[in-house]
Amino acid sequence: MPKLIHRAAQPYVSIRSTETLQGMATVFPRLMPKLMAWAAANHVKPSGPEFIRFNVIDMAKGMEIELGFPVTATVRGSGEVHAGAFPAGRYVFMPFTGNYRDLVGANATLQQWAAKKGIKWKVKSSPKGDVWAGRMEFYLTDPGKEPDPRKWKSEIYYLTLNK
């Protein structure tokens, strides 16, 4: 069940990419090894689970995303690795257990719940699609360590306009 929470600002490192919904299955195996190699070379350690941050969404044209992990302090990115921070604020949060490919439905559930409560997102329209100030999914379970997708855990966050 979704709920409203407050999140502090959180620094992270990521690699940006533009993907279609169909291409999302290849994002982790394609980009995470590059990010982890950069992190090892730069002595940067994850302080939390891997995530995808959705920056711009146009389901017909594709999504501008960041694949990354949180860090304890702001660092400098280099090459294709970028440093960023999730903004502090009030978020709708929803935990999810199940196959990661079912997160589309979980996001729909979160959006329907928020609409019934009159919650508005910190998002704006642009010619490229909807630009989100804070929309992300954290993946708490490594499928390489837990083969049963029914046990995979994730968390969904949307930044709200509501204070």
MDTraj code that builds the backbone (N, CA, C; nanometers):
import mdtraj as md
import numpy as np

residues = "MET PRO LYS LEU ILE HIS ARG ALA ALA GLN PRO TYR VAL SER ILE ARG SER THR GLU THR LEU GLN GLY MET ALA THR VAL PHE PRO ARG LEU MET PRO LYS LEU MET ALA TRP ALA ALA ALA ASN HIS VAL LYS PRO SER GLY PRO GLU PHE ILE ARG PHE ASN VAL ILE ASP MET ALA LYS GLY MET GLU ILE GLU LEU GLY PHE PRO VAL THR ALA THR VAL ARG GLY SER GLY GLU VAL HIS ALA GLY ALA PHE PRO ALA GLY ARG TYR VAL PHE MET PRO PHE THR GLY ASN TYR ARG ASP LEU VAL GLY ALA ASN ALA THR LEU GLN GLN TRP ALA ALA LYS LYS GLY ILE LYS TRP LYS VAL LYS SER SER PRO LYS GLY ASP VAL TRP ALA GLY ARG MET GLU PHE TYR LEU THR ASP PRO GLY LYS GLU PRO ASP PRO ARG LYS TRP LYS SER GLU ILE TYR TYR LEU THR LEU ASN LYS".split()
xyz = np.array([
    [0.0838, -0.1183, 0.0000],
    [0.0000, 0.0000, 0.0000],
    [0.0885, 0.1249, 0.0000],
    [0.0624, 0.2199, -0.0874],
    [0.1412, 0.3434, -0.0898],
    [0.1210, 0.4255, 0.0374],
    [0.2188, 0.5098, 0.0667],
    [0.2075, 0.6050, 0.1775],
    [0.2962, 0.7246, 0.1486],
    [0.2668, 0.8352, 0.2172],
    [0.3475, 0.9562, 0.2050],
    [0.4601, 0.9526, 0.3066],
    [0.5810, 0.9870, 0.2603],
    [0.6972, 0.9932, 0.3486],
    [0.7803, 1.1153, 0.3120],
    [0.8711, 1.1535, 0.4000],
    [0.9683, 1.2579, 0.3682],
    [1.1034, 1.1915, 0.3464],
    [1.1721, 1.2311, 0.2406],
    [1.3079, 1.1827, 0.2128],
    [1.4030, 1.3006, 0.2184],
    [1.5175, 1.2801, 0.2796],
    [1.6246, 1.3787, 0.2759],
    [1.6912, 1.3709, 0.1386],
    [1.7629, 1.4761, 0.1015],
    [1.8407, 1.4721, -0.0223],
    [1.9408, 1.3571, -0.0124],
    [1.9680, 1.2929, -0.1249],
    [2.0579, 1.1776, -0.1238],
    [2.1464, 1.1810, -0.2481],
    [2.2793, 1.1891, -0.2284],
    [2.3693, 1.1872, -0.3444],
    [2.3776, 1.0474, -0.4062],
    [2.4111, 1.0444, -0.5336],
    [2.4267, 0.9176, -0.6043],
    [2.5202, 0.9342, -0.7227],
    [2.5584, 0.8224, -0.7821],
    [2.6297, 0.8205, -0.9098],
    [2.5475, 0.7356, -1.0056],
    [2.5559, 0.7691, -1.1344],
    [2.4720, 0.6990, -1.2315],
    [2.5304, 0.7089, -1.3714],
    [2.4745, 0.6277, -1.4585],
    [2.4982, 0.6374, -1.6022],
    [2.3622, 0.6659, -1.6653],
    [2.3589, 0.7651, -1.7535],
    [2.2342, 0.8036, -1.8197],
    [2.2170, 0.7263, -1.9494],
    [2.0897, 0.7035, -1.9831],
    [2.0583, 0.6295, -2.1047],
    [1.9172, 0.6643, -2.1486],
    [1.8899, 0.6484, -2.2759],
    [1.7548, 0.6612, -2.3283],
    [1.7094, 0.5225, -2.3694],
    [1.5956, 0.4800, -2.3181],
    [1.5482, 0.3428, -2.3378],
    [1.4006, 0.3405, -2.3749],
    [1.3622, 0.2362, -2.4462],
    [1.2213, 0.2062, -2.4658],
    [1.1794, 0.1125, -2.3528],
    [1.0504, 0.0961, -2.3339],
    [1.0025, 0.0030, -2.2324],
    [1.0555, -0.1377, -2.2605],
    [1.0577, -0.1767, -2.3878],
    [1.1059, -0.3094, -2.4250],
    [1.2558, -0.3249, -2.3960],
    [1.3314, -0.2171, -2.4053],
    [1.4760, -0.2230, -2.3832],
    [1.5181, -0.2200, -2.2374],
    [1.4225, -0.1974, -2.1470],
    [1.4583, -0.1853, -2.0051],
    [1.5214, -0.3126, -1.9494],
    [1.4880, -0.4276, -2.0039],
    [1.5428, -0.5540, -1.9533],
    [1.6933, -0.5637, -1.9745],
    [1.7476, -0.4870, -2.0684],
    [1.8920, -0.4944, -2.0969],
    [1.9732, -0.3892, -2.0220],
    [1.9064, -0.2969, -1.9533],
    [1.9761, -0.1841, -1.8913],
    [2.0766, -0.2291, -1.7853],
    [2.0344, -0.3106, -1.6911],
    [2.1251, -0.3518, -1.5828],
    [2.2455, -0.4293, -1.6347],
    [2.2263, -0.5345, -1.7158],
    [2.3450, -0.6079, -1.7605],
    [2.4368, -0.5260, -1.8511],
    [2.3835, -0.4247, -1.9173],
    [2.4631, -0.3420, -2.0078],
    [2.5388, -0.2309, -1.9351],
    [2.4737, -0.1659, -1.8366],
    [2.5318, -0.0471, -1.7751],
    [2.5922, -0.0682, -1.6366],
    [2.5366, -0.1576, -1.5560],
    [2.5857, -0.1723, -1.4190],
    [2.7315, -0.2174, -1.4122],
    [2.7787, -0.3089, -1.4986],
    [2.9215, -0.3427, -1.4926],
    [3.0128, -0.2220, -1.5179],
    [2.9725, -0.1328, -1.6079],
    [3.0509, -0.0108, -1.6339],
    [3.0533, 0.0790, -1.5102],
    [2.9365, 0.0944, -1.4461],
    [2.9282, 0.1794, -1.3277],
    [3.0108, 0.1209, -1.2132],
    [3.0011, -0.0093, -1.1929],
    [3.0759, -0.0727, -1.0850],
    [3.2271, -0.0667, -1.1105],
    [3.2688, -0.0796, -1.2363],
    [3.4118, -0.0676, -1.2682],
    [3.4609, 0.0738, -1.2386],
    [3.3814, 0.1743, -1.2758],
    [3.4174, 0.3129, -1.2464],
    [3.4253, 0.3336, -1.0948],
    [3.3277, 0.2808, -1.0218],
    [3.3246, 0.2966, -0.8758],
    [3.4484, 0.2340, -0.8118],
    [3.4865, 0.1151, -0.8560],
    [3.6049, 0.0491, -0.8004],
    [3.7313, 0.1308, -0.8304],
    [3.7426, 0.1806, -0.9523],
    [3.8605, 0.2587, -0.9913],
    [3.8680, 0.3913, -0.9161],
    [3.7532, 0.4425, -0.8729],
    [3.7486, 0.5728, -0.8054],
    [3.7219, 0.5611, -0.6556],
    [3.7278, 0.4399, -0.6027],
    [3.7102, 0.4146, -0.4591],
    [3.5770, 0.4695, -0.4075],
    [3.4711, 0.4458, -0.4849],
    [3.3358, 0.4881, -0.4484],
    [3.2544, 0.3631, -0.4178],
    [3.1907, 0.3622, -0.3001],
    [3.1119, 0.2456, -0.2596],
    [2.9644, 0.2815, -0.2521],
    [2.8790, 0.1871, -0.2933],
    [2.7348, 0.2104, -0.2797],
    [2.6956, 0.2216, -0.1322],
    [2.6018, 0.3111, -0.1037],
    [2.5486, 0.3220, 0.0327],
    [2.4037, 0.2755, 0.0384],
    [2.3566, 0.2178, -0.0695],
    [2.2195, 0.1699, -0.0751],
    [2.1987, 0.0900, -0.2018],
    [2.0746, 0.0469, -0.2263],
    [2.0460, -0.0403, -0.3402],
    [2.0513, 0.0331, -0.4741],
    [2.0732, -0.0460, -0.5770],
    [2.0726, 0.0052, -0.7143],
    [1.9341, 0.0602, -0.7478],
    [1.9311, 0.1558, -0.8398],
    [1.8044, 0.2189, -0.8764],
    [1.8021, 0.2543, -1.0233],
    [1.6821, 0.2847, -1.0696],
    [1.6619, 0.3566, -1.1954],
    [1.5838, 0.4814, -1.1606],
    [1.6359, 0.5952, -1.2035],
    [1.5662, 0.7228, -1.1892],
    [1.5103, 0.7576, -1.3263],
    [1.3807, 0.7869, -1.3304],
    [1.3136, 0.8209, -1.4546],
    [1.3092, 0.9727, -1.4657],
    [1.3903, 1.0289, -1.5550],
    [1.3973, 1.1743, -1.5690],
    [1.2939, 1.2283, -1.6667],
    [1.2814, 1.1646, -1.7825],
    [1.1847, 1.2066, -1.8844],
    [1.1156, 1.0810, -1.9356],
    [0.9831, 1.0866, -1.9400],
    [0.9077, 0.9705, -1.9867],
    [0.8146, 1.0111, -2.0997],
    [0.8316, 0.9451, -2.2126],
    [0.7384, 0.9498, -2.3246],
    [0.7305, 0.8049, -2.3720],
    [0.6251, 0.7361, -2.3345],
    [0.6170, 0.5924, -2.3603],
    [0.6274, 0.5605, -2.5092],
    [0.5888, 0.6523, -2.5969],
    [0.5976, 0.6267, -2.7407],
    [0.7401, 0.6476, -2.7927],
    [0.8101, 0.7487, -2.7408],
    [0.9437, 0.7824, -2.7908],
    [1.0567, 0.7212, -2.7096],
    [1.0341, 0.6967, -2.5824],
    [1.1390, 0.6421, -2.4976],
    [1.1501, 0.7189, -2.3680],
    [1.2348, 0.6673, -2.2804],
    [1.2518, 0.7254, -2.1477],
    [1.3990, 0.7627, -2.1273],
    [1.4211, 0.8818, -2.0730],
    [1.5552, 0.9207, -2.0317],
    [1.5690, 0.8795, -1.8857],
    [1.6630, 0.7898, -1.8608],
    [1.6782, 0.7336, -1.7272],
    [1.8215, 0.7480, -1.6772],
    [1.8389, 0.7215, -1.5500],
    [1.9707, 0.7064, -1.4900],
    [1.9698, 0.5742, -1.4145],
    [2.0730, 0.4950, -1.4350],
    [2.0918, 0.3714, -1.3605],
    [2.2075, 0.3965, -1.2651],
    [2.1848, 0.3748, -1.1347],
    [2.2923, 0.4064, -1.0412],
    [2.2732, 0.3472, -0.9049],
    [2.3483, 0.4057, -0.8102],
    [2.3355, 0.3681, -0.6698],
    [2.3677, 0.4887, -0.5827],
    [2.3072, 0.4938, -0.4630],
    [2.3346, 0.6033, -0.3701],
    [2.4773, 0.5937, -0.3155],
    [2.5305, 0.7097, -0.2761],
    [2.6610, 0.7179, -0.2104],
    [2.6454, 0.8029, -0.0848],
    [2.7403, 0.7921, 0.0075],
    [2.7263, 0.8632, 0.1350],
    [2.7537, 1.0124, 0.1230],
    [2.8384, 1.0515, 0.0283],
    [2.8738, 1.1928, 0.0130],
    [2.8835, 1.2259, -0.1358],
    [2.8683, 1.3515, -0.1679],
    [2.8778, 1.3954, -0.3062],
    [3.0166, 1.3630, -0.3610],
    [3.0193, 1.3068, -0.4813],
    [3.1444, 1.2751, -0.5497],
    [3.1410, 1.3397, -0.6876],
    [3.2523, 1.3350, -0.7556],
    [3.2611, 1.3862, -0.8931],
    [3.2504, 1.2708, -0.9897],
    [3.1647, 1.2842, -1.0863],
    [3.1576, 1.1854, -1.1913],
    [3.2650, 1.2121, -1.2954],
    [3.2839, 1.1177, -1.3846],
    [3.3764, 1.1362, -1.4966],
    [3.3365, 1.0398, -1.6078],
    [3.3723, 1.0769, -1.7308],
    [3.3327, 0.9947, -1.8437],
    [3.1814, 0.9888, -1.8523],
    [3.1279, 0.8699, -1.8664],
    [2.9822, 0.8578, -1.8757],
    [2.9147, 0.8472, -1.7393],
    [2.9911, 0.8523, -1.6323],
    [2.9355, 0.8459, -1.4972],
    [2.9079, 0.9874, -1.4475],
    [2.7853, 1.0087, -1.4033],
    [2.7413, 1.1390, -1.3543],
    [2.7139, 1.1320, -1.2048],
    [2.7380, 1.2407, -1.1374],
    [2.7011, 1.2533, -0.9965],
    [2.5741, 1.3358, -0.9892],
    [2.4849, 1.2963, -0.9007],
    [2.3597, 1.3679, -0.8844],
    [2.3104, 1.3538, -0.7419],
    [2.1888, 1.4025, -0.7194],
    [2.1270, 1.3879, -0.5869],
    [1.9761, 1.3846, -0.6048],
    [1.9128, 1.2945, -0.5317],
    [1.7678, 1.2961, -0.5262],
    [1.7275, 1.4149, -0.4407],
    [1.6283, 1.4919, -0.4828],
    [1.5889, 1.6075, -0.4028],
    [1.5169, 1.5662, -0.2743],
    [1.5364, 1.6459, -0.1717],
    [1.4604, 1.6270, -0.0482],
    [1.3157, 1.6631, -0.0764],
    [1.2258, 1.6027, -0.0028],
    [1.0860, 1.6392, -0.0190],
    [0.9923, 1.5287, 0.0235],
    [0.8661, 1.5534, -0.0041],
    [0.7605, 1.4585, 0.0299],
    [0.7377, 1.3680, -0.0909],
    [0.7435, 1.2398, -0.0668],
    [0.7294, 1.1397, -0.1717],
    [0.6135, 1.0458, -0.1407],
    [0.5525, 0.9945, -0.2457],
    [0.4684, 0.8774, -0.2308],
    [0.5633, 0.7594, -0.2460],
    [0.5562, 0.6695, -0.1493],
    [0.6438, 0.5524, -0.1433],
    [0.5563, 0.4286, -0.1467],
    [0.6002, 0.3278, -0.2228],
    [0.5295, 0.2005, -0.2228],
    [0.6294, 0.0868, -0.2372],
    [0.6309, -0.0044, -0.1386],
    [0.7133, -0.1234, -0.1551],
    [0.6435, -0.2204, -0.2505],
    [0.7225, -0.3032, -0.3166],
    [0.6663, -0.4022, -0.4080],
    [0.7472, -0.5306, -0.3973],
    [0.6783, -0.6425, -0.3917],
    [0.7430, -0.7734, -0.3940],
    [0.6910, -0.8480, -0.5152],
    [0.7826, -0.8924, -0.6003],
    [0.7445, -0.9652, -0.7207],
    [0.8425, -0.9390, -0.8323],
    [0.8143, -0.9986, -0.9458],
    [0.9019, -0.9856, -1.0618],
    [0.9148, -0.8390, -1.1019],
    [1.0371, -0.7964, -1.1291],
    [1.0607, -0.6567, -1.1651],
    [0.9840, -0.6163, -1.2908],
    [0.9553, -0.7106, -1.3788],
    [0.8789, -0.6739, -1.4989],
    [0.7350, -0.6344, -1.4654],
    [0.6899, -0.6662, -1.3438],
    [0.5546, -0.6294, -1.3015],
    [0.5483, -0.4913, -1.2360],
    [0.6580, -0.4183, -1.2372],
    [0.6597, -0.2854, -1.1764],
    [0.5741, -0.1843, -1.2523],
    [0.5490, -0.2071, -1.3794],
    [0.4602, -0.1170, -1.4542],
    [0.3232, -0.1153, -1.3873],
    [0.2711, -0.2320, -1.3541],
    [0.1424, -0.2408, -1.2856],
    [0.1471, -0.1815, -1.1464],
    [0.2590, -0.2018, -1.0761],
    [0.2742, -0.1441, -0.9421],
    [0.2745, 0.0084, -0.9490],
    [0.3397, 0.0649, -1.0507],
    [0.3379, 0.2099, -1.0684],
    [0.1967, 0.2592, -1.0963],
    [0.1203, 0.1843, -1.1740],
    [-0.0187, 0.2225, -1.2011],
    [-0.1003, 0.2228, -1.0720],
    [-0.0772, 0.1248, -0.9856],
    [-0.1467, 0.1190, -0.8565],
    [-0.1127, 0.2414, -0.7724],
    [0.0147, 0.2759, -0.7663],
    [0.0588, 0.3933, -0.6915],
    [-0.0068, 0.5202, -0.7466],
    [-0.0083, 0.5348, -0.8779],
    [-0.0673, 0.6535, -0.9399],
    [-0.2174, 0.6632, -0.9134],
    [-0.2876, 0.5509, -0.9187],
    [-0.4322, 0.5502, -0.8913],
    [-0.4593, 0.5883, -0.7455],
    [-0.3814, 0.5360, -0.6538],
    [-0.3962, 0.5682, -0.5115],
    [-0.3777, 0.7185, -0.4906],
    [-0.2717, 0.7736, -0.5500],
    [-0.2427, 0.9166, -0.5342],
    [-0.3526, 1.0030, -0.5956],
    [-0.4053, 0.9626, -0.7106],
    [-0.5124, 1.0399, -0.7753],
    [-0.6353, 1.0470, -0.6857],
    [-0.6695, 0.9368, -0.6200],
    [-0.7853, 0.9348, -0.5290],
    [-0.7636, 1.0273, -0.4100],
    [-0.6395, 1.0478, -0.3707],
    [-0.6067, 1.1326, -0.2554],
    [-0.5792, 1.2774, -0.2960],
    [-0.5836, 1.3073, -0.4275],
    [-0.5587, 1.4430, -0.4750],
    [-0.4113, 1.4823, -0.4730],
    [-0.3243, 1.3857, -0.4735],
    [-0.1796, 1.4130, -0.4692],
    [-0.1304, 1.4442, -0.6098],
    [-0.0524, 1.5499, -0.6208],
    [0.0035, 1.5935, -0.7490],
    [0.1536, 1.5688, -0.7501],
    [0.2064, 1.5376, -0.8676],
    [0.3491, 1.5082, -0.8832],
    [0.4283, 1.6328, -0.9181],
    [0.5544, 1.6315, -0.8853],
    [0.6453, 1.7372, -0.9275],
    [0.6981, 1.6950, -1.0655],
    [0.6209, 1.7297, -1.1663],
    [0.6476, 1.6899, -1.3038],
    [0.6002, 1.8021, -1.3954],
    [0.6661, 1.8179, -1.5080],
    [0.6213, 1.9174, -1.6055],
    [0.6277, 1.8572, -1.7451],
    [0.5436, 1.9077, -1.8322],
    [0.5405, 1.8594, -1.9703],
    [0.6450, 1.9325, -2.0524],
    [0.7017, 1.8617, -2.1484],
    [0.7968, 1.9218, -2.2418],
    [0.7811, 1.8496, -2.3748],
    [0.8392, 1.9034, -2.4822],
    [0.8313, 1.8335, -2.6108],
    [0.8952, 1.6937, -2.6069],
    [0.9873, 1.6711, -2.5129],
    [1.0525, 1.5404, -2.5009],
    [0.9688, 1.4407, -2.4214],
    [0.8691, 1.4905, -2.3461],
    [0.7874, 1.4041, -2.2616],
    [0.7689, 1.4661, -2.1250],
    [0.7232, 1.3869, -2.0302],
    [0.7033, 1.4343, -1.8936],
    [0.8380, 1.4348, -1.8209],
    [0.8764, 1.5511, -1.7680],
    [1.0039, 1.5674, -1.6975],
    [0.9765, 1.5580, -1.5479],
    [1.0311, 1.4555, -1.4842],
    [1.0070, 1.4259, -1.3435],
    [1.1195, 1.4795, -1.2566],
    [1.0828, 1.5467, -1.1483],
    [1.1823, 1.5980, -1.0533],
    [1.2327, 1.4876, -0.9614],
    [1.1524, 1.3855, -0.9410],
    [1.1916, 1.2752, -0.8535],
    [1.0999, 1.1562, -0.8715],
    [1.1406, 1.0657, -0.9558],
    [1.0660, 0.9411, -0.9749],
    [1.1676, 0.8295, -0.9919],
    [1.1643, 0.7330, -0.8996],
    [1.2645, 0.6285, -0.9057],
    [1.2145, 0.4965, -0.8496],
    [1.2849, 0.3925, -0.8900],
    [1.2622, 0.2579, -0.8393],
    [1.3946, 0.2054, -0.7851],
    [1.3929, 0.1565, -0.6622],
    [1.5098, 0.0939, -0.6011],
    [1.4888, -0.0570, -0.6026],
    [1.5934, -0.1306, -0.6371],
    [1.5856, -0.2756, -0.6507],
    [1.6645, -0.3391, -0.5362],
    [1.5921, -0.3894, -0.4370],
    [1.6528, -0.4380, -0.3142],
    [1.7063, -0.5802, -0.3252],
    [1.6570, -0.6558, -0.4208],
    [1.6968, -0.7953, -0.4358],
    [1.7800, -0.8132, -0.5620],
    [1.8919, -0.8815, -0.5482],
    [1.9767, -0.9166, -0.6621],
    [1.9241, -1.0479, -0.7196],
    [1.8687, -1.0459, -0.8431],
    [1.8175, -1.1699, -0.9020],
    [1.9246, -1.2792, -0.9156],
    [2.0518, -1.2408, -0.9180],
    [2.1586, -1.3399, -0.9236],
    [2.1729, -1.4172, -0.7937],
    [2.1253, -1.3579, -0.6841],
    [2.1329, -1.4236, -0.5529],
    [2.0007, -1.4856, -0.5105],
    [1.8899, -1.4332, -0.5637],
    [1.7566, -1.4876, -0.5332],
    [1.6892, -1.5210, -0.6658],
    [1.6893, -1.6485, -0.7044],
    [1.6348, -1.6853, -0.8355],
    [1.4817, -1.6785, -0.8460],
    [1.4116, -1.6765, -0.7346],
    [1.2650, -1.6759, -0.7373],
    [1.2130, -1.5330, -0.7500],
    [1.1626, -1.4940, -0.8683],
    [1.1168, -1.3556, -0.8875],
    [0.9994, -1.3174, -0.7984],
    [0.9287, -1.4138, -0.7440],
    [0.8180, -1.3818, -0.6532],
    [0.8688, -1.3232, -0.5215],
    [0.9993, -1.3380, -0.4936],
    [1.0588, -1.2883, -0.3695],
    [1.1379, -1.1592, -0.3888],
    [1.1463, -1.1100, -0.5116],
    [1.2234, -0.9884, -0.5376],
    [1.1536, -0.8687, -0.4746],
    [1.2302, -0.7838, -0.4079],
    [1.1759, -0.6662, -0.3396],
    [1.2281, -0.5395, -0.4062],
    [1.1381, -0.4425, -0.4179],
    [1.1746, -0.3121, -0.4728],
    [1.0931, -0.2049, -0.4025],
    [1.1313, -0.0806, -0.4272],
    [1.0615, 0.0354, -0.3703],
    [1.0429, 0.1389, -0.4801],
    [0.9246, 0.1977, -0.4829],
    [0.8902, 0.2996, -0.5812],
    [0.8712, 0.4320, -0.5089],
    [0.9256, 0.5400, -0.5648],
    [0.9134, 0.6743, -0.5059],
    [0.8755, 0.7749, -0.6140],
    [0.7789, 0.8628, -0.5813],
    [0.7419, 0.9761, -0.6667],
    [0.7437, 1.1017, -0.5793],
    [0.8155, 1.2046, -0.6217],
    [0.8177, 1.3320, -0.5515],
    [0.6872, 1.4067, -0.5763],
    [0.6263, 1.4576, -0.4688],
    [0.4989, 1.5277, -0.4800],
    [0.5174, 1.6792, -0.4758],
    [0.4149, 1.7502, -0.5209],
    [0.4107, 1.8957, -0.5057],
    [0.3672, 1.9322, -0.3638],
    [0.2949, 1.8420, -0.3020],
    [0.2431, 1.8662, -0.1673],
    [0.3574, 1.8776, -0.0684],
    [0.3509, 1.9734, 0.0222],
    [0.4575, 1.9923, 0.1228],
    [0.4332, 1.9109, 0.2444],
])
top = md.Topology()
chain = top.add_chain()
for i, resn in enumerate(residues, 1):
    res = top.add_residue(resn, chain, resSeq=i)
    for name in ("N", "CA", "C"):
        top.add_atom(name, md.element.get_by_symbol(name[0]), res)
traj = md.Trajectory(xyz[None], top)
